[in-house]
Amino acid sequence: ARRQQQQRDDTKIGANILGMHLEGPFFDPSKRGAHDERHILAPSKGIDTVKEVYGLNQVQEKENDNDVDYSSPMLEDIDIITLAPELDGALDATKSLTLPACERNVIISCGHTGATYEEGLQAISHGATLLTHLFNAMNPFHHRKPG
């Protein structure tokens, strides 16, 4: 919605925000990197936790299509969310954010994770399509545990 408004407003000169990659706070605490552990949490209520943590609102349509309230962040502004798929609620959040019927088009990236190979496959089956920091902030490769 906000991107559509930016495309319609061709009188402005300069750069526009094309979208956001939100990395955190949905990490495995042992793979948090430089992130403060006090802020690491699981998306235990799925998409509801994601909306709450990021302060997201749906587009607030006003009287006509040109009057839209852009005063707070919207889910439509997010391009990528990095999360650890093994966390409680992460698969539900992934599925909700990537459903084509919801027209959210959010890319879910697995990262800062201690997920096993099987958990990674589950994330893919729920809609995850990207990896953040491949082989960094992840478990080391082991020939008997390829996760």
N, C-alpha and C positions, 0 to 999 in steps of 0.2 A: 504494500500500500504506500509506504513512504517512498520507495523507489519509483513507483508510478507517478507520485506527486513531483518528485525531482525531475523526472523526464518531461512532465508537462510544463514545468517552470524553467523555460529556456532563457529567461532574462538574467539569471544569475551567471556570473563569470567566476570560474575557479573550480576547485575540486569538490566532490561530494563523497560522502561515506558510501562505499559500495556494499558494505555488509560487515558483519562481525564474526570473528572466530573466538568463542568463549572457551578458555582453557582453565577449567577448575570451577568449583571446588570439589567435583565428584571424582576423587582420586583414591587409590589404595594408599592409606596413610604411610606405608613403608616405601612408596614410590612417589612421594610428593615433591621431590626435588627441593627447590628454594621456597616453595609455598609453606606458609605458616600452618602448622598442624592444627591450631585452634580453629581454622576456617575450613578444614577438610571435612566433608560429610557425604553420606550416601543419599541418592535421590529416592528415599524409601517410599514416598508416595507418588513415584513416577513423574509424569509431566506436571502434576500439581506442585511438587517440590521444586522442579526446574523453574516454573513460573514465579513461585514465591521467592526463591533465592535471587533470581535475576530481576525481580521487580517488574515482571512483564504484564502488560495489559493487552487485550484485544483492541483492534482499531475501534475508536469511538466515532462512528459515523454521525454527522450532524445533518442539517436540513437538506443539503445537496452534496454531490460527490466532491466538490471542491472545498467543502468545509469539513475537514477531518482533524481531530485533536491529536497532534503529534507531540504533546508535552511530556509523555513518558515512553519508555522503550516498549517496543512491540515484538512479538515473536517473529513477525515478518522481516525484521531487520537482521535476524541472525542467519548466517550462512553455515557455520560449523560449530558444533559443540564437542569438545573432547571430554570423554569420561572413561572410567574403568568399568568394563562390562560385568565384572563379577560382583559389583556392589548390589546391595538390596535395592530393588526398584529400577536398576539401570536398564534392564531389558524392556520393561514396560515403558519407560521413558523413551527408549530408542524406537520402539514400535510406534508409539504415539506421535513422535516428532517426524517420522519418516513416511507415514502413511500417505500414499498419493491422494486419497480421498479428502484428506485434511488440508491439502494445498499448502502445507508448511514448507516443504522442500528444504528442511534442515538436514545437513550432512552430519552424521554421527561418526566421530573418529574415536577409535580406541587408543587410549594413551594413559601414561602414569598408572600402569596396571600390572598386577601379578596374576592375570588370568591364565588359565591353562589353555591348551589347544582346543579342548572341547568347549570351554567357555567362550573362546574366540569364535568358534563356529556358530555357537548359539547367537552371539552378537550379530554376526553376518546374517543369519536367518531372520533376525528381528529388524534388519535394515541398516546396520553399520556398514560403511563402505570405505573407510579411510583409517590410516594409522598415524598417530602423532608421535614423534621421537622414536621411530623404529629402532629397537635394540638399545635405546637409552631410557632409563627409568623403567626398565622391564627386567624380567628374570633372565639370567644368562642362558644361552643355548645349551641343552644337554641332549645327547643322542637318544636317551630313553624317555625324555619329556620334551617334545618339540614345541611346547607352549610358550 
